Amino acid sequence: MRKCLFILLLLAGTVLSAQETPDYTPLAERLAQYARLSMDLKVDSLLDLTDPQLFEIVPREAVRSQLAGFVSDVNLSVKIKDFIIDEIGEIVVHHQDAYAPVKCHHRFEFRLESEAYRTPELQQRIVRMLRKRYGTDNVKVELPEQMIYVYVEKSMFAIRRGAKAQWYFVEYRPENAALLDLLLPPPVRSLVGLE
């Protein structure tokens, strides 16, 4: 009888500890969807995967205009390739919400389409701007093909507002740190190393 009771307690303890481990599958599936939509340059669909609270601070249409403007320049064609999720950090639960840092990378491929963009002065300006933003070693230029390749590392936060809610995302860059202060509560920022 004691042996049966011991086995039941052991099984109960295993089940309880398994329930406390967060399920990363829904988050990983949403990230895969985010990566596919990024490579397909589906601006509105990407906005649908963006943390809705962001749009309480910055109007959705302003974010949409910025993203759409990036891919709508007729002088420049843009492709996003090889979007890879490198790491999903620990899920941190605060009240009913959950947060997880995410690291990923991808490549931009820019093709200079117009003669105006192919002038040496404008090419150099575009390359300087990209190197300043992404780092000199991350920007490669193939002038005969009029191509610029950029390796981009991204940090994001996955945010689930409510125990049964979907995961949403917001990018983290040093220049938008103040914005993240509004989206992530102080205990979460502290736990993920932003405080």
N, C-alpha and C positions, 0 to 999 in steps of 0.2 A: 504494500500500500504506500509506504514512504517513497519507494522508487517511482511509482506512478505519479505521486504528488510532486516530486522533484522534477520529473520530466515535464509535467504540465506547467509548473512555475517557470522552467527554463524556456519552454515554447512561448508562454505568455510574455516573458521578458524580451524574447527575440521579436515577437510581433510588435510590441510597444516601441522598441528601439527602431524597427523598420518604419513605423509610421512617422517617426520624428524626422527621418531623412527626407529632404525635399525631393520631389520628382522633377528632374531636369528635362524630361522628355518634351513637355509642352513648350518650354523655353527654347530648346534646341530646334524644335519644328518651326517655331515662329522666326527664329534667327535664320533658318534655311530659307524660309519664305522671303525675309528681308533681303538676303543675299541675292536670290533670284530676281526680285523686283529691282534691285539696284543695278544688276547687270542688264536688265531689260529697259532701264531708264524710265520706269513707270512712276512718274512723279506723284500723281494723286494717290496711287496705291501705297507708296512709301509714306505719304502723309497720314494715310489711314492706320499705319503701324507706328506712328509717332505718338508719344505720350500726350493725350488730350489736354492735360494741364498746361503744357507748353503754350497752347493756343489761347489760354487765358492771359498769358503774359505777352506773347507775340502773335498778332493775328495770323491765322492760317493762310490767308491770301498773300500776306507779305512773305511768308516762308515759301509758299508755292511759286511766287514770282521770282524769288531768288534762285530756286532750284530749276525752274523752267528756263530762266534766262541763261543758265549755265549750259543747257543742252540745245538751245534754239538759235545760236549764232550761226548764220548760214556760211560764214567765212571759216568755220571751224567745226569739224565733226568730232564727236566725243564718244568713246566706248569705255565701259567699265568691264574689266576681265578678271577672272581668277579671284573672285571674292571668297575669302577663306576665313572661317571663324577659328581663331587660334586658341582662345581660352574663354571659358565661362567661369567667372569667379564664384565664390561662395554666395549662396542666396541668404540675404539678411532680411529677417522679418521684423517689422516694426508695426505694432498694433495689427491691423488686418492686411496691411500692404507688404509687398516683398520687393527687394531690390537686389540686383546682381551686376557687378562690373563685367564688361565683355571686351575682349581684345580681338581685333580682326585686321585683315589687310586685303588690299586689292590693287589692281593696276588701272591707271587711266591711259588710254591711247588717244592722243590728239592728232588729227590730220589737218594741216593747214590747207584749206580748200581754195582760197582766193589769192589772186596775184598780190593784192594789198597786204595780206598776212604773210606772204612769202618774201617780202622785202627784208633784207638783212636787218634793218633797224627794228622793224616790228617783231621779227623772229627773236632777236636778242632781248627785246623788252619782255616778250612772253616767257622766254626761258628764264630770265632773271626773276620775274615775278613767281614762277613756279618753284625755282630753287630757293627763293626766300621763304616761301610757304611750306615746302616739303623737304628741303635740305638738298644741298648740291649733289650728293651722292645718289639721291633718289630720282634724279631727272636725267634721262638719256635722250640725245637728239640724233635723229637720222635725217640729215638735210636732203640727201638726194631723193628720199621718199617723202619728204615734207612731214615727217612724223616726230612726235615728242612722246616719250614713254615716261610715266611717273609711277613710282612705287609709293603707296600710301598706307601708313599704319593708322588705325583708328582705335579710339577708346570710346566705348558707349556705356550707357547704363540701361539695363532692362528693368522695367518698372511694371509691377502688377498691383493695381489699386483695388484691393478686395480679394478675399481668399479664393473666389471662384471666377475672378476676372481674367481676361486675356493679358498676355505680356505685350508691353509697348516699349519703345526705345527712344532714347535721346542721346545725341553725340556729346562727348566731352572733349573740349579743347580748352587750353589755358585762357583763351580770350572769351570763352563763355562760362567761366567758373562762377561768376555772379549769378548767372541764370540757373545753374545747378543748385546754388544755395537756396533758391526759391522752390525747386522741385524735389530736393532730397532733404528730409528732416535732419537736424544736427546729429542725433545719435547714429544715423546711417552714414553720414559723411565721416564721422569719427571712426566707425568700424571699418570702412573701406579705405581709410587713410587720406581723406581729403581735408581733415581738420588739423 
